[in-house]
Amino acid sequence: MAGGKNAQGGFQPDSDVHITYEDQQKINKFARQNAKLEDYKEELKIKQNDIKSLEDACDELSLLDDDVKIPYHIGEIFVEQDLEKTQKCLEEAKEKKKAEIMILESKCADLKVLMSELKTQLYAKFGSHINLEAEEE
């Protein structure tokens, strides 16, 4: 087997690389945190799109007359309400979404710090024998 290749074409790990139970726990923790970060990023996209939709609705309302009744979706029904109340409801919904986004962004930042610490520890031990970088889409 020249060049350290096995019959399947992959590379055999160097004999001096030893993965301890603690190392495997760190690798698993990194993987779980990375999956959670991806979930948070997806949730952020959804909430940012929700804010965009709320802003679009506010823009549309600005074109209406003050005396028009607007159907507003609450739960599983629509209720008719005046323009001012609908605008207020939309502003409250936007503020709620912005608060949710801030919480998610904070969680993402905390995860990135934890992942960076784990990455540093794992790369220090395994060097080029481990790849913790996300694949490009």
Backbone torsions as a table, in degrees:
resi	resn	phi	psi	omega
1	MET	NA	89.2	-178.8
2	ALA	-74.6	142.9	174.5
3	GLY	73.7	11.8	176.5
4	GLY	76.8	15.6	179.3
5	LYS	-91.4	145.4	174.8
6	ASN	-99.3	-178.8	-175.2
7	ALA	-63.4	-26.7	-179.1
8	GLN	-82.1	-8.3	178.5
9	GLY	93.8	-4.8	176.8
10	GLY	-85.9	174.9	179.2
11	PHE	-98.4	140.4	175.6
12	GLN	-78.8	142.1	177.0
13	PRO	-66.3	148.5	176.4
14	ASP	-62.4	147.0	-177.2
15	SER	-68.4	-20.8	-178.6
16	ASP	-86.5	-3.1	178.2
17	VAL	-89.8	116.4	-179.5
18	HIS	-122.8	125.3	-179.9
19	ILE	-99.6	117.2	178.2
20	THR	-85.0	170.0	176.4
21	TYR	-58.9	-42.1	179.9
22	GLU	-63.9	-39.5	177.4
23	ASP	-62.1	-44.6	-179.6
24	GLN	-63.6	-37.3	177.0
25	GLN	-62.6	-40.7	178.6
26	LYS	-65.4	-42.1	178.9
27	ILE	-62.8	-45.0	179.0
28	ASN	-63.5	-41.3	179.3
29	LYS	-63.1	-43.2	178.2
30	PHE	-59.7	-44.5	-179.1
31	ALA	-62.9	-41.4	179.1
32	ARG	-65.6	-42.6	180.0
33	GLN	-65.6	-37.9	178.6
34	ASN	-64.6	-41.9	177.9
35	ALA	-64.1	-41.2	179.2
36	LYS	-64.5	-40.5	178.6
37	LEU	-61.1	-42.3	178.4
38	GLU	-62.9	-40.1	176.8
39	ASP	-62.2	-43.4	178.9
40	TYR	-62.6	-41.5	179.6
41	LYS	-62.0	-41.0	178.9
42	GLU	-65.5	-42.7	178.6
43	GLU	-63.6	-38.0	176.8
44	LEU	-61.0	-43.9	178.9
45	LYS	-58.7	-44.2	-179.2
46	ILE	-62.2	-46.5	-178.8
47	LYS	-66.3	-36.5	177.4
48	GLN	-66.8	-36.7	175.3
49	ASN	-66.9	-36.9	176.8
50	ASP	-60.8	-43.5	178.8
51	ILE	-62.4	-42.2	178.9
52	LYS	-59.9	-42.0	178.7
53	SER	-64.5	-41.0	178.0
54	LEU	-64.4	-40.0	177.8
55	GLU	-65.1	-40.5	177.3
56	ASP	-61.8	-41.5	179.1
57	ALA	-63.4	-41.3	178.1
58	CYS	-62.2	-41.0	178.3
59	ASP	-62.4	-42.4	179.4
60	GLU	-64.6	-39.6	-179.4
61	LEU	-64.2	-30.8	-178.9
62	SER	-65.3	-16.2	179.9
63	LEU	-88.2	-9.2	-174.4
64	LEU	-89.7	160.3	174.9
65	ASP	-74.2	154.7	-177.5
66	ASP	-66.3	-26.4	-174.0
67	ASP	-92.4	3.8	-177.9
68	VAL	-77.0	144.9	174.7
69	LYS	-94.2	134.2	-174.8
70	ILE	-115.5	128.7	174.7
71	PRO	-73.2	126.0	-177.6
72	TYR	-121.9	126.9	-175.2
73	HIS	-80.3	119.7	176.3
74	ILE	-129.2	115.7	-178.2
75	GLY	63.8	-115.8	-178.8
76	GLU	-110.0	9.5	-178.5
77	ILE	-129.6	166.2	172.0
78	PHE	-110.0	136.7	173.1
79	VAL	-118.6	148.1	176.8
80	GLU	-92.7	131.5	177.8
81	GLN	-142.0	165.2	-177.5
82	ASP	-76.0	169.6	-175.1
83	LEU	-60.0	-46.3	-176.9
84	GLU	-61.3	-45.4	179.9
85	LYS	-64.9	-40.3	179.3
86	THR	-64.5	-43.2	177.7
87	GLN	-61.1	-41.1	178.6
88	LYS	-63.5	-43.7	178.4
89	CYS	-60.9	-41.9	179.8
90	LEU	-66.5	-40.5	177.8
91	GLU	-63.4	-41.7	178.2
92	GLU	-64.0	-39.6	178.7
93	ALA	-64.4	-40.5	178.3
94	LYS	-63.9	-43.7	179.8
95	GLU	-63.1	-38.8	178.0
96	LYS	-63.7	-44.4	178.7
97	LYS	-63.8	-40.4	179.3
98	LYS	-63.0	-39.1	177.9
99	ALA	-65.4	-41.2	178.2
100	GLU	-63.6	-38.8	178.8
101	ILE	-65.2	-42.3	179.1
102	MET	-61.1	-40.8	178.6
103	ILE	-64.2	-45.4	179.1
104	LEU	-63.0	-41.3	178.9
105	GLU	-63.6	-37.2	176.7
106	SER	-65.3	-42.9	177.7
107	LYS	-62.6	-40.5	177.9
108	CYS	-61.6	-44.5	-179.8
109	ALA	-62.4	-43.1	178.6
110	ASP	-62.0	-43.2	178.9
111	LEU	-63.6	-40.5	-179.4
112	LYS	-62.8	-38.2	177.5
113	VAL	-63.9	-48.3	179.5
114	LEU	-60.8	-44.7	179.9
115	MET	-65.1	-37.1	178.3
116	SER	-63.7	-41.0	178.0
117	GLU	-63.7	-45.0	178.8
118	LEU	-63.6	-42.2	179.9
119	LYS	-59.6	-44.8	180.0
120	THR	-60.3	-46.6	-179.5
121	GLN	-63.1	-44.5	-176.2
122	LEU	-71.6	-41.2	177.5
123	TYR	-67.3	-33.5	177.9
124	ALA	-62.1	-36.7	-178.3
125	LYS	-85.2	-43.3	-171.1
126	PHE	-104.6	-14.1	179.1
127	GLY	53.5	-126.9	-176.7
128	SER	-79.2	0.3	179.7
129	HIS	-81.6	-3.1	179.4
130	ILE	-133.8	144.7	178.3
131	ASN	-126.0	113.1	-179.5
132	LEU	-110.9	12.7	-178.8
133	GLU	-85.7	142.7	178.0
134	ALA	-69.5	143.7	176.6
135	GLU	-74.6	141.3	178.0
136	GLU	-74.9	140.3	-179.4
137	GLU	-89.0	NA	NA
